[in-house]
Amino acid sequence: MLDGIRSGAWAAPLLLAGLMLLAFVGRMLLNGTVDAPWIMTDELAHSEMAKSFAGGEGLEVRGSPSYARTLYPVLISPAWLADSVETALGAAKAINTVVMTLACVPHYLWARRLMSEGW
C-alpha cells in the first residue's frame, strides 16, 4: 500500500476530491444568493411532484398524475419533509449541489479510460 502512495497513484483522486470539495463549498455559497426559484414552471412542477412523492402519493402535480420521466423529484423529495418552505428550498438546493458535485466522479473515470496518462 505504501508503494502506491509513494508512486503518486493517489495524487489524481486526491486532487479530484479537493476540487470537488472546493466546488461544493463555492456552490453552497452561491446558493445563498438565490432567494427563490427562477424557472417557475419547471421548478413548480418538480416541487409539487417531490412533495407528493415524499407524502407517499407518487409523482403527482396538485392531485393529478404526472407523466414526467425524470428522477429529479425523487432526489429532492426528502427536502419536502421539512416543516417550512424555506427549509425545504435550502435542503433541495443542498441536494442539487451534492448531485452536481458527484457528477465529477463518472467524468473523471471516463476521462481516465480515454486519455493518456499525462493528461
Buried (B, 14 or more C-beta within 10 A) or exposed (E): EEEEEEEEEEEEEEEBBEEBEEBBEEBBEEBEEEEEBEEEEEBEBBBBBBBBBBEEEEBBBEEEEBEBEEEBBEBBBBBBEBEEEEEBBBBBBBBBBBEEBEEBEEEBEEEEEEEEEEE
